[in-house]
Amino acid sequence: MPQELHPTAATSSMKSARCRPKNWKGALKLRVDKNDLLLYAVTDRQWLGNASLAEQLDEAIHAGVTVVQLREKELDFDAFVSLGKELQAVAKRHRVPFIINDAVDVALALDADGVHVGQSDMQAEDVRSRIGEEKILGVSAHSVEEALAAERNGADYLGVGAIYGTATKLDVDTLSIETLQQICQAVSIPVVGIGGIAEGNILNLKGSGIDGVAVVSAIFAQPDITAAVKRLRPLAEAMVQS
């Protein structure tokens, strides 16, 4: 999948330039299209209930999720890879990008579409050197300075937040909408908002400049995942419209 454009990928040179980092020296191709980042599902196994995570993910993608990040903080390498294979198969079947959170070794073992790292994890330039030029690299950013550094060091998109308070990640401060706008204006790569985003507040981000939203509980904590995604998807589409 990383070797060719996703079905929604733009073909114009203008969009290619926007999605490449400014120091890009490779072939003129997109590693990720901003449309694929519209509704970004980040997994969490705490709400599994009677369904497996693969079953939940299949339901979510079928309903309208556009990209998936597998985030696991507790599993060892072998268990992480095993779970990753299950979810990767689902993502491949639906032809959506499959991203691994933080664990570069797991991403390489799975030949995942990409990896997402935080500021406290491996440096973006080191991750890029490990995963090569074909894989998607997402980087978390909380300021204009961090955003510019991530873009300069090879990031394909930014995850910016936390926009609102969130129970899934307690060790981060919230970010003002003004800072979010400044980050979007400062970089040429896509920006995804993350942190406490849900049906009731997603439209508050309209006009901020972000290209999508990353959500956890707004999908996986819901009793009806299909219904939740079908409500979120048009809200996300309305949110990114200028």
N, C-alpha and C positions, 0 to 999 in steps of 0.2 A: 504493500500500500504506500509506503513512503516514497517509492520510486516514481510514482505517477500521481497526477492530480486526483483528488476526490471528486465525485460527480458534481458537486456544487462549486468547484473551484473556478475562479475567474481566469480568463485567458488573456486579458489585456495586459500590456506592458506596464500600465499605470498601476494596476492592482498588484502585479508582480513586484514592482518597486516598493509598494507600501508594505507588503508582507515580508520583505527581506530585511535583515538587519543592515545597517549602513555600512558595516565592514564586510559584507558578504562578498566572497571571491569565487564562489562556485558557479555552477551552471544557472541559467536564468529559468528557475522553476520555483513553484510554491511548495513549501513543506507543510503549510497549513493555510487554509483559506478562512477569512474572518467569519464567513457564513457557517462554517463548521463549529464555531465557538458560541453560537447563539444561545443554546441551552445546554450547559455543561454540567453533567451529573458526576458528583463525587461520591463514591460508594461509602457505605457504613453498615457493618453487620449487626449493629445493636438492635435493629428493628426487623429482623428476619421473620419472626413468627413461624408460620408453617411453610413458608416458601424458601427456597435456596436463594443465595445472592444472584446466581446466574439466571434463575427464573424471574426475579425482580428486575434485573437489568434488561432481560429480553422484553419484558412488559413495558419498561420505561422507554427503551429505544423505539419499539414498535409504536408507541404513543406520540413520539416526537422529540426525544432527546437527540442531540446532534454530535456529542462527543462524550467520552467516558474516561474518568480518572479512577484507577484503583488505588485507594489509600488504605494502607495497613501499617499500624505501629506496633502490633503485638506479635505477629507471625515470624517464625524463623525463615531462613532462605528457602528451604525445600517446600514448606507449607505455602509460602508466598507464591512461589513459582507454580505450584500445583493449582492454587486458586486462580492465579493469573491465566493459566491455560484455559480454564473453564470460561472465564469472562471474555478472554480474547476471542474465543471461538464464537461467542455471541456477537461481539462487536464486528468481527469479520463477516459474519452472515448478513448483518445489516449494513455493512460498508460504512461504519463510522470510525473515526480515529480512536485508538486505545492508548491511553497514557498511564504511565506508572508514576506514583508519587514518591519522590526522594530516592528510592532504591535503584540506583543506576545498574548495579549488578543484576538485579531481577529483570529490569528492562532489557538488558543485553541478552540475558538467558532466554527471554521470551521472544526476542526480536520484535518488541513492541514498537508501535508507531512513534513513541516518544517518551519523554520523562519530564516531570515538573519538580522543581526544587525551590526551597525557601531560602531566605537570606542566611539562615544559620546552618544550612547544609553545604554541600560542595559548591565552590565558586562556579559561576556560569561558564566561564572560559574553560575550566577544567572538565566540566561535564561535556561541553561541546567537543573537546579533544577526544574524550572517551567514546562518545556515541557516534561521532562522524558527522559529515555534512548533510546526510540524507534524513536524519531523524528530527522530529519536532522537539524543540526545547522551550518549555514554559518556565518562567521565573516569577516568584512572588516579589512584589515591590510595595513599599509604604510611603515613598517620597519621590519627588522628581529626580533627585540625585540617584537613588537606587534604580529607578526606571531607566534612566539614560545609561547607567553603567551596565545594566542587564542587556539592553539593546546593543550596546557597543561590543559586548562580549559574546554575542551570538544567539540571544533569545529570539524566538519566533513570535511569542506573545507574552503578555504580562497578566498575572493574577493579582489584582489590587484590592486591598481591604485590610481589616474587616470594615465593611460598609456599615453594618449594624452589629449589635451584640449577638453572639452565637454561643450556644451550649456545646457545640462540637469542637470548639477551639477556644479555651478560656485564657490563653496566655498572650493574646494580642489586643492592642488598643484599637478603638474604632477610628475611622478616617473620615475627615470632612468631605462633603461633596465638592467643595472648592478645591481641595487637594486632588481629588479624583479628576476633576476637569483639567487641572494644571498638568497632571501626568498624561492624560489623553492628548493634550495639545503639544506636549513636549516630544512625544515619540511618534515614529511612523509605523510601528508594528501594532497589531490588534491588542486591545485591553479588555480583560474580563473582570467584572466586579464580583467579589465573593464576601460572604460573611453575613449571615442572618437575613438573606434575601428571600422573600416569600411573596405570595400572591398579593398581600395587602400593602406592600411597599415597593414593589418592583417598578411601578410607573413613576415613582418619585425620582428615579434615575434617568428619566427621559431628558435628553439635552445635555447629558454629562459627557457624551462622546464615547462611551464604552460600546463594545461590539457584541457583548453577550454577558450572561450571568452564570456563575457557578453555584449550584445549590446541592444541599445534602438532605436535610430533614424535610424540606419542602417537597421532596419526592419520596424518599425512602421511609420517612416516618408516617406517611399518609396511609390510611386504611385502604384506599383505592388508588393505586399508583397510576393506572391508566387515566382516570378522571383528573388526578392532580396534574399530570403532564399536559393533558389536553387543555387545561385551564392556563397553565404556565406558558405554553408555547406561544399563543397569540399575544399574551401580555409582553413577552420578551420581544416579539416582532414589533409591537407597537412602541416599546421602549427605545429600540434602536433607530426608529424613524426620526429624522430631524424635523 
